[in-house]
Amino acid sequence: MQRPRQPDREPRRRKVFKGVGGIAQGALLTAVDVSLLAGWWALPLGPETAKVGSVVSIVTGIGTIMAGVGDLRGE
């Protein structure tokens, strides 16, 4: 008679400080880049450079926020 197989799962570890730090970093990066894109900063950048750089940084910030949420959830 065979025993039923138990799944080889370890309990998920939550990385609270890393998750909160990632969320804060991504939120700050996204907020600064949205304000740069809106024209609230008086920086000597070309309009194309500001647009492309801001969009790429906003996407990076959102990705950092999502990674932080995953760390908090233990994924």
Secondary structure, DSSP 8 states (H G I E B T S, - for coil): ---------------HHHHHHHHHHHHHHHHHHHHHHHT-S-----HHHHHHHHHHHHHHHHHHHHHHHHHHHT-
